[in-house]
Amino acid sequence: MADEPRRQSLARGLRNVDERVTKAAESAGRDPALITTVVVTKTWPATDLRLLHELGVRDFGENRCHEGAGKAAELAGLDLTWHFIGQIQSNKATKVARYADVVHSVDSVRVAHRLSSGAQQRAGVVNCFIQVNLDPEGTRERRGGLSSDAIDEVADTIETATGLRLVGVMGVAPLGADPAPSYRRLADVSRRLVERHPGARAVSAGMSADVEEAIFAGATHVRVGSAVLGERPPLR
Ligand SMILES: *Cc1c(COP(=O)(O)O)cnc(C)c1O
């Protein structure tokens, strides 16, 4: 095969992440089969995605509209689920919904409406996570997402919009701090959402560095990039 060393390195990365997920789930008394690992392929070429597909990966995460659309077009023949995990500029949301099956970063009514338009254009359904801001009060660094009091309005918008399905909440832990308290907060927000929207039980949390903490706090979806693919090439 063209790229045997790369295939082996990806296979090793996947095995390692699978083992971490299984171990964390088991020690939390949860079923590992109910946790979805989204492999985050941003900045990596479509050749890597093909290798990952051959190794059994079906859930791929991208964070830029244009890059994700390009790979989705290039790999259109494969049975893949595309997850959009990046911050969405509302003028790009329609485009994102034309290829993404799942959007983890819905953070406004306006984005929800535009995703609905895009979903209708392709006569499909976009599964939506509402992104919750997990930064401590008063910090300047913002990793995106809504404050918890703004969630209900966006949730109701998604529930009533054509072509959208509300599946749960997503969070990105603040840099340089223990992620566990943030993920527990996200779990609290999730419980409150589920009271009003019983179908929206999914929780997207956890990246390469903190898969375990996220699973202990109840994550159903982890988003893992560098632990599978290696350190990302610098952004262009
Ligand atoms: C890049 C990214 C990830 C994956 O990060 P790694 O540390 O490489 O696992 C997960 N979630 C979001 C929102 C990202 O942008």
The ligand as a MOL file (V3000), in Angstrom:
LIG
                    3D

  0  0  0     0  0            999 V3000
M  V30 BEGIN CTAB
M  V30 COUNTS 15 15 0 0 0
M  V30 BEGIN ATOM
M  V30 1 C -9.3510 20.4150 17.4000 0
M  V30 2 C -10.5160 20.1520 18.2660 0
M  V30 3 C -10.6280 18.9440 18.9800 0
M  V30 4 C -9.5550 17.8570 18.9830 0
M  V30 5 O -8.4310 18.3030 19.6690 0
M  V30 6 P -7.2210 17.3160 20.0360 0
M  V30 7 O -6.5980 17.9430 21.2200 0
M  V30 8 O -6.3450 17.2820 18.8430 0
M  V30 9 O -7.8090 15.9930 20.3380 0
M  V30 10 C -11.7880 18.7440 19.7250 0
M  V30 11 N -12.7620 19.6650 19.7900 0
M  V30 12 C -12.6890 20.8370 19.1320 0
M  V30 13 C -13.7950 21.8060 19.2600 0
M  V30 14 C -11.5630 21.1200 18.3550 0
M  V30 15 O -11.4860 22.2850 17.7060 0
M  V30 END ATOM
M  V30 BEGIN BOND
M  V30 1 1 1 2
M  V30 2 1 2 3
M  V30 3 2 2 14
M  V30 4 1 3 4
M  V30 5 2 3 10
M  V30 6 1 4 5
M  V30 7 1 5 6
M  V30 8 2 6 7
M  V30 9 1 6 8
M  V30 10 1 6 9
M  V30 11 1 10 11
M  V30 12 2 11 12
M  V30 13 1 12 13
M  V30 14 1 12 14
M  V30 15 1 14 15
M  V30 END BOND
M  V30 END CTAB
M  END
